[in-house]
Amino acid sequence: MFEDYIPLGQRSKGSTQRLLSALKMMWMLKQLEKEKGRELRVVVLEKGPEVGSHIVSGAVVEPRALNELLPDWKDMPDHPLTVPASISHMKFLTSKYAIPIPHPPQMSNKGNYVVSLSQFVRWLGSVAEESGVEIYPGFAGAQLLYDVDGAVRGVATHDAGLDKRFHTKPSFEPGMAFRARVTLLAEGAHGSLTKQAVKRFNLRAGKEPQTYGIGVKEVWRVDPKNHRPGEVIHTMGYPIDWRTYSGGFVYHMDGGLVSLGLVIGLDYANPYISPYKELQKLKHHPYFASLLEGGERVAYAGRTLNEGGFQSIPKTDFAGGALIGCSAGFVNVPKIKGSHTAMKSGMLAAEAAYDEVVKGDEEGEAPEIQAATPSISPFTTKAGNMEAYTTALTRSWVWSELKDVRNVRPSFATPLGIWGGIAWSGLDTILLRGKVPWTWGFGGTDAQHTKKARQAVKARHEHVKINVSEYAGLLGRACPAGVYEYVDGGIEPGAPVPQGKEEEAGFGGKKLVINSQNCIHCKLCDIKVPTQDINWVVPEGGGGPKYSM
């Protein structure tokens, strides 16, 4: 369709930000365009039915990057940052009590704002569109496009109108190809296109593996006497055991609403943990129960988030594009924030991308470069080189901020569990300020500890055999939306499986049932399943959750 520039603002729902990066970066690129007089076509692909519908987070937004990009944002109409964070507390929960404890200085929320991230992104979308950005809701990027030199040259969307066996229906429409000089991936944690780029360009070479958490949250309309706009609470301890990294939160929003939730590290070892049920237990703690008494739940959501931090950041540029926001893993784990770093990374990527486009114009048209897919017409421009983005990133406050807290999350993965993590985090953040000369690792991926599972045939028989008999059907409890169930029945190995009945294959009297209509695009299944035989891919655009707060 075009060859100037495309950020892929494809969001897979979720806990923390990332479409912010794409939208913010788009806005900045348009400002650079006005300054230098070069008109560009800038596109954001949004797989949700509308901007913000796949965004979910607490959220407490740090406006540092926003202040840099839009210094006068407070004077702009309809901005949603209307509730300043007024007071922050940290509490350690036992089964009955909430004990106040000091929190690291990095968790101070002075100058921050409590907001619905979904509404914030909607506002950013309107700002971007007013500046000339083209936003296409309902378009889900399914595959990266390459030229014969191996550079990324855009994305292709899914074919639409296929049945569950990928046969065409009367409503079939082929996917669309979006061609670009520069493609930026802003998909959030564990994005499907990001996985393709990481594998193709070996972006994790020499890096620690990424680690993840699952965040589940609810929004409640509470009794006015319990509502304190701007109050921010974080908790540790109950209801999770001391070996498992976890924490709760309560954010008092505007309009009598409270956002509360629980984040659990996905490196947990107990297969009987259910994030959704653990959140329900948390709500029955006396501290939470008193807050919610007389209230009404109005929303529920869940999403995975990156927890690896500085040492897990992959190489952020590749031929023809770059990773921004949580696609790269720019979450500050102690702060439990990533929107500010996501926005800043998008701004830096915008500058580098613009310079590449201008450089290409000055060099003139290149000889035709063939596409790797024969059905795609040749390219007449070179793919952008985004190395300048990575260089700028390493010199920015994003890099130094993440480096200073790099050892906090790994400190909770020792035999001392939460107690060792609390002790080290206090020492590191309050006294040492992250200036120690060493960097701790995470000790390898879960897949390295499930070698047998990795070698299993990716078929239903083997999946059920391993996941039920060796891992107690972990996925059936881990999924926060009830997508996966291990139920009685199934065709045993050795028995014939009729064509079209492949999903009936099972083992030991159990079979796997997939309730795909329940999926909220959290990506937990792709990350946590021990057999690593689930590859989550985007559905036809416009599907999935429809979050509004």
C-alpha positions, 0 to 999 in steps of 0.5 A: 500500500505504501512504503514510507513508514508504519508503526504496528500499534497492535495491542494484545489487550492488556495490563500495561500500555504499549499502544501508547508508544505507537500513538505517542511516537506517531504524534512526534513523527508528524511534528518532525514532518511539519518542521522538515516539510516532508509529508509521510504516511503514518499508520497504526494497526489496532487489532481491537475494534476501537482504539483502547479496547484491548488496553487494560492496566491499573493504572498510575501514569508517570507523565515524564515522557508526556511532559517532554512530548506535549508540554501543554497537555494540561491545557488540552481539552478532554485529557483524562489525567484529572486525578493526581496520586494523593498518597501511597501506602505499602502493606504486608498482608497476613491472613487477617491483618494489613501491616504498613511497611516502608516502600522503596523510593522508586514506588513514590507516586508524587506527581503521577496520575491515577487513570483508566489506561484504556481511556488515556489511550483513546485520548492519545488516539484522538491526538494522533488522528488530529495530527494526521496519523491513520489509525485502522481499528480491527486490523490484526497483523499476522505476519511480517513481510520480508524482502529477498535481503531478509529485511522486514518490509511491513506486515500482512493481516490474516485472511478473513472468513475461514472456519476453524479448520482454515477452510474458506467460507462464503465471506472469505476475504484475503489479508492485506499487505501493509508495506513500509520502510520502517516497521515498529512493533508495539504489541505488548508483552509476548507479541506474536509478531515480536516473537517472529522478529526475535526468532528471525533476527536472533534478538535474544542472543547473549541476553537473559530470558524474559520473565513474565507475570500475570495480572488480573484485575477488577474495577469496582464502584464502591460506597462513597464513604470508602472512596478516596480519589488518588489513593494508591495501595500496594500489597505483598504477602497473602494470599500467595505462598512465600516462595511465589513472587506476587503483589496486589494493588488498589488504585482509587480512580475518578467517579467512585471507581476503584481498580484492584488486582493481583500480579503473580510471577509466572515462574511459580512452581505450584500447578494448583495456583489459579490467578483468578481464584487467588484474586477472589481470596484477596478480595475476602481479606478484611482490608479489601472486604471493608473497601468493597462492602456495599460496592459493585463489580463493573469490569474484569480483565487479565494480561501478562506483563514483562518482569525480566527488566534490564538484563532481559531486554533483547536487541531492539533494532533489526533490518527494517524495524525495531521493538518499542515499549513492552515488545522490548520489555521496558517495564520498571518492575519495582515501580510497576510501571511501563507506560512512561518508558514505552512512550519515551522509547516510541519518541526515540524510535520516531526520531530515528525512523524519520531520519531514515526516511529523509536519508532514503529520499536524499539517496533517491530511488533504489534499484527494485528489491524483490519481496520474499513473497512472490505475490508482493510487488517489488520495493523501490526503497531501501529498508530503514536502519534503526541502529540509531534508535538503539544507540539513543535508547542506551543514552536515555533515562529509560536505560539508566532507570531500568539499569538501577533496578535490574537486581530487584526482581531476580532477588525474589527468585532465590531459595529465600523467596519473598523474604530474601527479595524484601531484604535485598530490595530494601538494601538495593533501592534505599541504600545502594541505589542500584549502583552495585557492579554485578547483575543477577540472572534468572537461571534459565527458562522453564523450558530447560527444566521440561526437556521431555515436554519440549521433545513431545509430539505436538499432538493432543495425545501427548499434550494431555498425557504430559500436562495432566499426568505430570503437571496436574492440568496446570493450564486449566487453572492458570488461564484467567478466562476459562479457555482451557479445560481438561475434562473426562473423555477422549479417544485413547492413543492407538484408537482411530481418530475420525477426520474432523474429530482431532480435538477428541484425542486424549489420554488416561480418560481426559481430553483438552477442551478449548473455549476460544470464545472466552479468550481475553488475549492475555497470552498466558497459555503461550508462556506458561504451558509446560509442553510449549506447544501452544502458539497464540496467534491473532484472530481476525481483527476486531475480536477479543475483549472490549475494555473501557476502563 
